[in-house]
Structure formats: C-alpha cells, structure tokens
C-alpha cells in the first residue's frame, strides 16, 4: 500500500511543479490539464499516471 501512496505523491508533486510557484498556486500557468496529464503519463510511462494526474488536477483546480 505504501508504494501506491508514494506513486500518487510523486504524481501530485509532478503536477504541482507545473501549477505552483514556491508552494502557492501560480495564477498564470501556461499549460492545460490535458497537457499536464499527458506529460505525467509520458514521464511515469503509465496510462494510470495520466488518468490519476488528470483527476488530481480537476479535483484541485476544477474544470478549466
């Protein structure tokens, strides 16, 4: 179970790298949710990572 939580945390940190500036939400970010989730899928070599990233971003940012 801890491996899954670590995996989820790594994906969340990856996504936060796109949308946060020093731990705060950056109001001017240049990437869409789809672009970030695609990058997560490529980075983690996993379609599940892509889907998790998309769900995480929608949950935290809302549909943009």
PDB file with SEQRES, HELIX, SHEET and CRYST1 records, atoms N, CA, C and O in Angstrom:
SEQRES   1 A   64  UNK UNK UNK UNK UNK UNK UNK UNK UNK UNK UNK UNK UNK          
SEQRES   2 A   64  UNK UNK UNK UNK UNK UNK UNK UNK UNK UNK UNK UNK UNK          
SEQRES   3 A   64  UNK UNK UNK UNK UNK UNK UNK UNK UNK UNK UNK UNK UNK          
SEQRES   4 A   64  UNK UNK UNK UNK UNK UNK UNK UNK UNK UNK UNK UNK UNK          
SEQRES   5 A   64  UNK UNK UNK UNK UNK UNK UNK UNK UNK UNK UNK UNK              
HELIX    1 AA1 UNK A    2  UNK A   19  1                                  18    
HELIX    2 AA2 UNK A   33  UNK A   44  1                                  12    
HELIX    3 AA3 UNK A   47  UNK A   61  1                                  15    
SHEET    1 AA1 2 UNK A  20  UNK A  21  0                                        
SHEET    2 AA1 2 UNK A  24  UNK A  25 -1                                        
CRYST1    1.000    1.000    1.000  90.00  90.00  90.00 P 1           1          
ATOM      1  N   UNK A   1       0.814  -1.191   0.000  1.00  0.00           N  
ATOM      2  CA  UNK A   1       0.000   0.000   0.000  1.00  0.00           C  
ATOM      3  C   UNK A   1       0.859   1.257   0.000  1.00  0.00           C  
ATOM      4  O   UNK A   1       0.494   2.255  -0.621  1.00  0.00           O  
ATOM      5  N   UNK A   2       1.990   1.220   0.686  1.00  0.00           N  
ATOM      6  CA  UNK A   2       2.825   2.416   0.760  1.00  0.00           C  
ATOM      7  C   UNK A   2       3.435   2.751  -0.601  1.00  0.00           C  
ATOM      8  O   UNK A   2       3.688   3.923  -0.884  1.00  0.00           O  
ATOM      9  N   UNK A   3       3.678   1.746  -1.450  1.00  0.00           N  
ATOM     10  CA  UNK A   3       4.209   2.018  -2.780  1.00  0.00           C  
ATOM     11  C   UNK A   3       3.201   2.806  -3.610  1.00  0.00           C  
ATOM     12  O   UNK A   3       3.573   3.693  -4.378  1.00  0.00           O  
ATOM     13  N   UNK A   4       1.933   2.477  -3.450  1.00  0.00           N  
ATOM     14  CA  UNK A   4       0.888   3.190  -4.182  1.00  0.00           C  
ATOM     15  C   UNK A   4       0.800   4.632  -3.699  1.00  0.00           C  
ATOM     16  O   UNK A   4       0.672   5.549  -4.510  1.00  0.00           O  
ATOM     17  N   UNK A   5       0.868   4.840  -2.392  1.00  0.00           N  
ATOM     18  CA  UNK A   5       0.817   6.207  -1.861  1.00  0.00           C  
ATOM     19  C   UNK A   5       2.020   7.012  -2.322  1.00  0.00           C  
ATOM     20  O   UNK A   5       1.884   8.193  -2.644  1.00  0.00           O  
ATOM     21  N   UNK A   6       3.191   6.399  -2.360  1.00  0.00           N  
ATOM     22  CA  UNK A   6       4.381   7.095  -2.852  1.00  0.00           C  
ATOM     23  C   UNK A   6       4.214   7.465  -4.322  1.00  0.00           C  
ATOM     24  O   UNK A   6       4.570   8.569  -4.734  1.00  0.00           O  
ATOM     25  N   UNK A   7       3.677   6.546  -5.103  1.00  0.00           N  
ATOM     26  CA  UNK A   7       3.436   6.782  -6.524  1.00  0.00           C  
ATOM     27  C   UNK A   7       2.469   7.946  -6.713  1.00  0.00           C  
ATOM     28  O   UNK A   7       2.695   8.822  -7.549  1.00  0.00           O  
ATOM     29  N   UNK A   8       1.398   7.949  -5.936  1.00  0.00           N  
ATOM     30  CA  UNK A   8       0.416   9.026  -6.017  1.00  0.00           C  
ATOM     31  C   UNK A   8       1.048  10.353  -5.619  1.00  0.00           C  
ATOM     32  O   UNK A   8       0.812  11.369  -6.272  1.00  0.00           O  
ATOM     33  N   UNK A   9       1.836  10.356  -4.571  1.00  0.00           N  
ATOM     34  CA  UNK A   9       2.505  11.581  -4.119  1.00  0.00           C  
ATOM     35  C   UNK A   9       3.473  12.105  -5.172  1.00  0.00           C  
ATOM     36  O   UNK A   9       3.573  13.314  -5.380  1.00  0.00           O  
ATOM     37  N   UNK A  10       4.175  11.212  -5.828  1.00  0.00           N  
ATOM     38  CA  UNK A  10       5.107  11.626  -6.873  1.00  0.00           C  
ATOM     39  C   UNK A  10       4.369  12.275  -8.041  1.00  0.00           C  
ATOM     40  O   UNK A  10       4.838  13.269  -8.596  1.00  0.00           O  
ATOM     41  N   UNK A  11       3.237  11.729  -8.410  1.00  0.00           N  
ATOM     42  CA  UNK A  11       2.442  12.310  -9.495  1.00  0.00           C  
ATOM     43  C   UNK A  11       1.905  13.675  -9.084  1.00  0.00           C  
ATOM     44  O   UNK A  11       1.919  14.614  -9.878  1.00  0.00           O  
ATOM     45  N   UNK A  12       1.431  13.787  -7.845  1.00  0.00           N  
ATOM     46  CA  UNK A  12       0.928  15.067  -7.359  1.00  0.00           C  
ATOM     47  C   UNK A  12       2.033  16.127  -7.350  1.00  0.00           C  
ATOM     48  O   UNK A  12       1.796  17.270  -7.740  1.00  0.00           O  
ATOM     49  N   UNK A  13       3.226  15.758  -6.914  1.00  0.00           N  
ATOM     50  CA  UNK A  13       4.355  16.686  -6.915  1.00  0.00           C  
ATOM     51  C   UNK A  13       4.721  17.086  -8.343  1.00  0.00           C  
ATOM     52  O   UNK A  13       5.041  18.246  -8.603  1.00  0.00           O  
ATOM     53  N   UNK A  14       4.674  16.130  -9.263  1.00  0.00           N  
ATOM     54  CA  UNK A  14       4.946  16.406 -10.667  1.00  0.00           C  
ATOM     55  C   UNK A  14       3.956  17.452 -11.186  1.00  0.00           C  
ATOM     56  O   UNK A  14       4.358  18.418 -11.835  1.00  0.00           O  
ATOM     57  N   UNK A  15       2.678  17.264 -10.905  1.00  0.00           N  
ATOM     58  CA  UNK A  15       1.641  18.204 -11.349  1.00  0.00           C  
ATOM     59  C   UNK A  15       1.816  19.573 -10.686  1.00  0.00           C  
ATOM     60  O   UNK A  15       1.662  20.610 -11.330  1.00  0.00           O  
ATOM     61  N   UNK A  16       2.137  19.558  -9.409  1.00  0.00           N  
ATOM     62  CA  UNK A  16       2.317  20.820  -8.689  1.00  0.00           C  
ATOM     63  C   UNK A  16       3.482  21.625  -9.252  1.00  0.00           C  
ATOM     64  O   UNK A  16       3.485  22.853  -9.166  1.00  0.00           O  
ATOM     65  N   UNK A  17       4.460  20.952  -9.820  1.00  0.00           N  
ATOM     66  CA  UNK A  17       5.570  21.650 -10.447  1.00  0.00           C  
ATOM     67  C   UNK A  17       5.137  22.532 -11.603  1.00  0.00           C  
ATOM     68  O   UNK A  17       5.789  23.532 -11.904  1.00  0.00           O  
ATOM     69  N   UNK A  18       4.046  22.168 -12.248  1.00  0.00           N  
ATOM     70  CA  UNK A  18       3.521  22.967 -13.352  1.00  0.00           C  
ATOM     71  C   UNK A  18       2.677  24.141 -12.874  1.00  0.00           C  
ATOM     72  O   UNK A  18       2.661  25.193 -13.512  1.00  0.00           O  
ATOM     73  N   UNK A  19       1.980  23.971 -11.763  1.00  0.00           N  
ATOM     74  CA  UNK A  19       0.965  24.962 -11.387  1.00  0.00           C  
ATOM     75  C   UNK A  19       1.285  25.751 -10.133  1.00  0.00           C  
ATOM     76  O   UNK A  19       0.540  26.668  -9.788  1.00  0.00           O  
ATOM     77  N   UNK A  20       2.369  25.428  -9.439  1.00  0.00           N  
ATOM     78  CA  UNK A  20       2.690  26.111  -8.194  1.00  0.00           C  
ATOM     79  C   UNK A  20       4.003  26.868  -8.308  1.00  0.00           C  
ATOM     80  O   UNK A  20       4.919  26.461  -9.023  1.00  0.00           O  
ATOM     81  N   UNK A  21       4.070  27.970  -7.590  1.00  0.00           N  
ATOM     82  CA  UNK A  21       5.284  28.754  -7.507  1.00  0.00           C  
ATOM     83  C   UNK A  21       5.615  28.914  -6.034  1.00  0.00           C  
ATOM     84  O   UNK A  21       4.934  29.644  -5.313  1.00  0.00           O  
ATOM     85  N   UNK A  22       6.653  28.236  -5.590  1.00  0.00           N  
ATOM     86  CA  UNK A  22       7.056  28.251  -4.175  1.00  0.00           C  
ATOM     87  C   UNK A  22       5.928  27.825  -3.243  1.00  0.00           C  
ATOM     88  O   UNK A  22       5.712  28.433  -2.195  1.00  0.00           O  
ATOM     89  N   UNK A  23       5.221  26.788  -3.631  1.00  0.00           N  
ATOM     90  CA  UNK A  23       4.174  26.234  -2.780  1.00  0.00           C  
ATOM     91  C   UNK A  23       2.833  26.923  -2.886  1.00  0.00           C  
ATOM     92  O   UNK A  23       1.871  26.493  -2.250  1.00  0.00           O  
ATOM     93  N   UNK A  24       2.742  27.986  -3.674  1.00  0.00           N  
ATOM     94  CA  UNK A  24       1.474  28.699  -3.837  1.00  0.00           C  
ATOM     95  C   UNK A  24       1.008  28.553  -5.276  1.00  0.00           C  
ATOM     96  O   UNK A  24       1.818  28.500  -6.201  1.00  0.00           O  
ATOM     97  N   UNK A  25      -0.303  28.489  -5.454  1.00  0.00           N  
ATOM     98  CA  UNK A  25      -0.873  28.355  -6.787  1.00  0.00           C  
ATOM     99  C   UNK A  25      -0.492  29.570  -7.624  1.00  0.00           C  
ATOM    100  O   UNK A  25      -0.755  30.709  -7.239  1.00  0.00           O  
ATOM    101  N   UNK A  26       0.124  29.316  -8.761  1.00  0.00           N  
ATOM    102  CA  UNK A  26       0.522  30.378  -9.677  1.00  0.00           C  
ATOM    103  C   UNK A  26      -0.688  30.740 -10.531  1.00  0.00           C  
ATOM    104  O   UNK A  26      -1.197  29.892 -11.264  1.00  0.00           O  
ATOM    105  N   UNK A  27      -1.156  31.986 -10.449  1.00  0.00           N  
ATOM    106  CA  UNK A  27      -2.367  32.349 -11.199  1.00  0.00           C  
ATOM    107  C   UNK A  27      -2.157  32.361 -12.708  1.00  0.00           C  
ATOM    108  O   UNK A  27      -3.128  32.332 -13.464  1.00  0.00           O  
ATOM    109  N   UNK A  28      -0.913  32.404 -13.157  1.00  0.00           N  
ATOM    110  CA  UNK A  28      -0.633  32.446 -14.587  1.00  0.00           C  
ATOM    111  C   UNK A  28       0.199  31.227 -14.962  1.00  0.00           C  
ATOM    112  O   UNK A  28       1.429  31.283 -14.976  1.00  0.00           O  
ATOM    113  N   UNK A  29      -0.475  30.138 -15.261  1.00  0.00           N  
ATOM    114  CA  UNK A  29       0.250  28.956 -15.720  1.00  0.00           C  
ATOM    115  C   UNK A  29      -0.162  28.673 -17.144  1.00  0.00           C  
ATOM    116  O   UNK A  29      -1.315  28.876 -17.526  1.00  0.00           O  
ATOM    117  N   UNK A  30       0.776  28.209 -17.914  1.00  0.00           N  
ATOM    118  CA  UNK A  30       0.628  28.145 -19.359  1.00  0.00           C  
ATOM    119  C   UNK A  30       0.230  26.779 -19.908  1.00  0.00           C  
ATOM    120  O   UNK A  30       0.302  26.556 -21.117  1.00  0.00           O  
ATOM    121  N   UNK A  31      -0.184  25.871 -19.044  1.00  0.00           N  
ATOM    122  CA  UNK A  31      -0.480  24.516 -19.502  1.00  0.00           C  
ATOM    123  C   UNK A  31      -1.914  24.147 -19.149  1.00  0.00           C  
ATOM    124  O   UNK A  31      -2.443  24.550 -18.113  1.00  0.00           O  
ATOM    125  N   UNK A  32      -2.528  23.370 -20.034  1.00  0.00           N  
ATOM    126  CA  UNK A  32      -3.876  22.895 -19.746  1.00  0.00           C  
ATOM    127  C   UNK A  32      -3.778  21.611 -18.916  1.00  0.00           C  
ATOM    128  O   UNK A  32      -2.717  20.992 -18.822  1.00  0.00           O  
ATOM    129  N   UNK A  33      -4.888  21.236 -18.330  1.00  0.00           N  
ATOM    130  CA  UNK A  33      -4.941  19.993 -17.558  1.00  0.00           C  
ATOM    131  C   UNK A  33      -4.579  18.808 -18.445  1.00  0.00           C  
ATOM    132  O   UNK A  33      -3.872  17.899 -18.010  1.00  0.00           O  
ATOM    133  N   UNK A  34      -5.057  18.813 -19.676  1.00  0.00           N  
ATOM    134  CA  UNK A  34      -4.751  17.714 -20.595  1.00  0.00           C  
ATOM    135  C   UNK A  34      -3.257  17.646 -20.910  1.00  0.00           C  
ATOM    136  O   UNK A  34      -2.688  16.557 -20.981  1.00  0.00           O  
ATOM    137  N   UNK A  35      -2.624  18.795 -21.098  1.00  0.00           N  
ATOM    138  CA  UNK A  35      -1.190  18.802 -21.395  1.00  0.00           C  
ATOM    139  C   UNK A  35      -0.375  18.273 -20.216  1.00  0.00           C  
ATOM    140  O   UNK A  35       0.558  17.491 -20.396  1.00  0.00           O  
ATOM    141  N   UNK A  36      -0.734  18.702 -19.024  1.00  0.00           N  
ATOM    142  CA  UNK A  36      -0.005  18.254 -17.836  1.00  0.00           C  
ATOM    143  C   UNK A  36      -0.202  16.762 -17.626  1.00  0.00           C  
ATOM    144  O   UNK A  36       0.754  16.049 -17.318  1.00  0.00           O  
ATOM    145  N   UNK A  37      -1.433  16.278 -17.789  1.00  0.00           N  
ATOM    146  CA  UNK A  37      -1.685  14.848 -17.585  1.00  0.00           C  
ATOM    147  C   UNK A  37      -0.977  14.007 -18.653  1.00  0.00           C  
ATOM    148  O   UNK A  37      -0.485  12.920 -18.352  1.00  0.00           O  
ATOM    149  N   UNK A  38      -0.921  14.494 -19.891  1.00  0.00           N  
ATOM    150  CA  UNK A  38      -0.178  13.788 -20.935  1.00  0.00           C  
ATOM    151  C   UNK A  38       1.302  13.693 -20.565  1.00  0.00           C  
ATOM    152  O   UNK A  38       1.921  12.641 -20.725  1.00  0.00           O  
ATOM    153  N   UNK A  39       1.862  14.795 -20.069  1.00  0.00           N  
ATOM    154  CA  UNK A  39       3.263  14.793 -19.648  1.00  0.00           C  
ATOM    155  C   UNK A  39       3.498  13.809 -18.502  1.00  0.00           C  
ATOM    156  O   UNK A  39       4.510  13.109 -18.470  1.00  0.00           O  
ATOM    157  N   UNK A  40       2.558  13.763 -17.570  1.00  0.00           N  
ATOM    158  CA  UNK A  40       2.687  12.824 -16.449  1.00  0.00           C  
ATOM    159  C   UNK A  40       2.680  11.387 -16.961  1.00  0.00           C  
ATOM    160  O   UNK A  40       3.460  10.559 -16.491  1.00  0.00           O  
ATOM    161  N   UNK A  41       1.817  11.090 -17.910  1.00  0.00           N  
ATOM    162  CA  UNK A  41       1.765   9.753 -18.486  1.00  0.00           C  
ATOM    163  C   UNK A  41       3.071   9.376 -19.166  1.00  0.00           C  
ATOM    164  O   UNK A  41       3.541   8.245 -19.041  1.00  0.00           O  
ATOM    165  N   UNK A  42       3.659  10.334 -19.892  1.00  0.00           N  
ATOM    166  CA  UNK A  42       4.930  10.065 -20.556  1.00  0.00           C  
ATOM    167  C   UNK A  42       6.072   9.944 -19.545  1.00  0.00           C  
ATOM    168  O   UNK A  42       6.936   9.078 -19.683  1.00  0.00           O  
ATOM    169  N   UNK A  43       6.074  10.804 -18.539  1.00  0.00           N  
ATOM    170  CA  UNK A  43       7.151  10.794 -17.552  1.00  0.00           C  
ATOM    171  C   UNK A  43       7.156   9.499 -16.740  1.00  0.00           C  
ATOM    172  O   UNK A  43       8.211   8.912 -16.500  1.00  0.00           O  
ATOM    173  N   UNK A  44       5.965   9.059 -16.320  1.00  0.00           N  
ATOM    174  CA  UNK A  44       5.855   7.854 -15.495  1.00  0.00           C  
ATOM    175  C   UNK A  44       5.634   6.582 -16.326  1.00  0.00           C  
ATOM    176  O   UNK A  44       5.505   5.492 -15.768  1.00  0.00           O  
ATOM    177  N   UNK A  45       5.592   6.719 -17.646  1.00  0.00           N  
ATOM    178  CA  UNK A  45       5.404   5.573 -18.553  1.00  0.00           C  
ATOM    179  C   UNK A  45       4.177   4.755 -18.168  1.00  0.00           C  
ATOM    180  O   UNK A  45       4.228   3.529 -18.079  1.00  0.00           O  
ATOM    181  N   UNK A  46       3.054   5.477 -17.940  1.00  0.00           N  
ATOM    182  CA  UNK A  46       1.870   4.784 -17.452  1.00  0.00           C  
ATOM    183  C   UNK A  46       0.613   5.560 -17.812  1.00  0.00           C  
ATOM    184  O   UNK A  46       0.529   6.769 -17.595  1.00  0.00           O  
ATOM    185  N   UNK A  47      -0.361   4.850 -18.365  1.00  0.00           N  
ATOM    186  CA  UNK A  47      -1.659   5.455 -18.628  1.00  0.00           C  
ATOM    187  C   UNK A  47      -2.394   5.742 -17.315  1.00  0.00           C  
ATOM    188  O   UNK A  47      -3.161   6.700 -17.225  1.00  0.00           O  
ATOM    189  N   UNK A  48      -2.155   4.910 -16.306  1.00  0.00           N  
ATOM    190  CA  UNK A  48      -2.772   5.138 -14.989  1.00  0.00           C  
ATOM    191  C   UNK A  48      -2.272   6.436 -14.377  1.00  0.00           C  
ATOM    192  O   UNK A  48      -3.039   7.148 -13.730  1.00  0.00           O  
ATOM    193  N   UNK A  49      -1.001   6.753 -14.571  1.00  0.00           N  
ATOM    194  CA  UNK A  49      -0.446   8.010 -14.067  1.00  0.00           C  
ATOM    195  C   UNK A  49      -1.116   9.193 -14.757  1.00  0.00           C  
ATOM    196  O   UNK A  49      -1.412  10.209 -14.127  1.00  0.00           O  
ATOM    197  N   UNK A  50      -1.347   9.049 -16.051  1.00  0.00           N  
ATOM    198  CA  UNK A  50      -2.029  10.097 -16.813  1.00  0.00           C  
ATOM    199  C   UNK A  50      -3.427  10.339 -16.253  1.00  0.00           C  
ATOM    200  O   UNK A  50      -3.821  11.481 -16.020  1.00  0.00           O  
ATOM    201  N   UNK A  51      -4.166   9.264 -16.042  1.00  0.00           N  
ATOM    202  CA  UNK A  51      -5.530   9.382 -15.526  1.00  0.00           C  
ATOM    203  C   UNK A  51      -5.556   9.928 -14.094  1.00  0.00           C  
ATOM    204  O   UNK A  51      -6.411  10.743 -13.749  1.00  0.00           O  
ATOM    205  N   UNK A  52      -4.624   9.475 -13.277  1.00  0.00           N  
ATOM    206  CA  UNK A  52      -4.569   9.969 -11.904  1.00  0.00           C  
ATOM    207  C   UNK A  52      -4.226  11.457 -11.889  1.00  0.00           C  
ATOM    208  O   UNK A  52      -4.821  12.222 -11.130  1.00  0.00           O  
ATOM    209  N   UNK A  53      -3.280  11.866 -12.713  1.00  0.00           N  
ATOM    210  CA  UNK A  53      -2.893  13.274 -12.781  1.00  0.00           C  
ATOM    211  C   UNK A  53      -4.080  14.131 -13.215  1.00  0.00           C  
ATOM    212  O   UNK A  53      -4.321  15.198 -12.650  1.00  0.00           O  
ATOM    213  N   UNK A  54      -4.806  13.668 -14.202  1.00  0.00           N  
ATOM    214  CA  UNK A  54      -5.964  14.431 -14.688  1.00  0.00           C  
ATOM    215  C   UNK A  54      -7.020  14.567 -13.589  1.00  0.00           C  
ATOM    216  O   UNK A  54      -7.564  15.651 -13.379  1.00  0.00           O  
ATOM    217  N   UNK A  55      -7.306  13.473 -12.894  1.00  0.00           N  
ATOM    218  CA  UNK A  55      -8.271  13.527 -11.793  1.00  0.00           C  
ATOM    219  C   UNK A  55      -7.808  14.428 -10.667  1.00  0.00           C  
ATOM    220  O   UNK A  55      -8.602  15.178 -10.100  1.00  0.00           O  
ATOM    221  N   UNK A  56      -6.533  14.359 -10.342  1.00  0.00           N  
ATOM    222  CA  UNK A  56      -5.967  15.203  -9.285  1.00  0.00           C  
ATOM    223  C   UNK A  56      -6.094  16.675  -9.651  1.00  0.00           C  
ATOM    224  O   UNK A  56      -6.494  17.489  -8.818  1.00  0.00           O  
ATOM    225  N   UNK A  57      -5.760  17.023 -10.881  1.00  0.00           N  
ATOM    226  CA  UNK A  57      -5.819  18.416 -11.304  1.00  0.00           C  
ATOM    227  C   UNK A  57      -7.251  18.929 -11.347  1.00  0.00           C  
ATOM    228  O   UNK A  57      -7.520  20.049 -10.914  1.00  0.00           O  
ATOM    229  N   UNK A  58      -8.161  18.130 -11.858  1.00  0.00           N  
ATOM    230  CA  UNK A  58      -9.568  18.549 -11.909  1.00  0.00           C  
ATOM    231  C   UNK A  58     -10.115  18.728 -10.499  1.00  0.00           C  
ATOM    232  O   UNK A  58     -10.842  19.683 -10.225  1.00  0.00           O  
ATOM    233  N   UNK A  59      -9.767  17.812  -9.614  1.00  0.00           N  
ATOM    234  CA  UNK A  59     -10.240  17.895  -8.227  1.00  0.00           C  
ATOM    235  C   UNK A  59      -9.738  19.175  -7.555  1.00  0.00           C  
ATOM    236  O   UNK A  59     -10.480  19.833  -6.826  1.00  0.00           O  
ATOM    237  N   UNK A  60      -8.475  19.521  -7.807  1.00  0.00           N  
ATOM    238  CA  UNK A  60      -7.871  20.658  -7.117  1.00  0.00           C  
ATOM    239  C   UNK A  60      -8.043  21.988  -7.832  1.00  0.00           C  
ATOM    240  O   UNK A  60      -8.014  23.038  -7.190  1.00  0.00           O  
ATOM    241  N   UNK A  61      -8.219  21.965  -9.137  1.00  0.00           N  
ATOM    242  CA  UNK A  61      -8.335  23.214  -9.893  1.00  0.00           C  
ATOM    243  C   UNK A  61      -9.698  23.431 -10.506  1.00  0.00           C  
ATOM    244  O   UNK A  61     -10.063  24.558 -10.842  1.00  0.00           O  
ATOM    245  N   UNK A  62     -10.439  22.378 -10.649  1.00  0.00           N  
ATOM    246  CA  UNK A  62     -11.727  22.466 -11.307  1.00  0.00           C  
ATOM    247  C   UNK A  62     -11.552  22.370 -12.811  1.00  0.00           C  
ATOM    248  O   UNK A  62     -10.429  22.446 -13.309  1.00  0.00           O  
ATOM    249  N   UNK A  63     -12.624  22.206 -13.526  1.00  0.00           N  
ATOM    250  CA  UNK A  63     -12.587  22.107 -14.977  1.00  0.00           C  
ATOM    251  C   UNK A  63     -12.284  23.481 -15.546  1.00  0.00           C  
ATOM    252  O   UNK A  63     -12.987  24.452 -15.265  1.00  0.00           O  
ATOM    253  N   UNK A  64     -11.229  23.553 -16.351  1.00  0.00           N  
ATOM    254  CA  UNK A  64     -10.808  24.861 -16.879  1.00  0.00           C  
ATOM    255  C   UNK A  64     -11.123  24.950 -18.356  1.00  0.00           C  
ATOM    256  O   UNK A  64     -10.846  25.971 -18.986  1.00  0.00           O  
TER     257      UNK A  64                                                      
END                                                                             
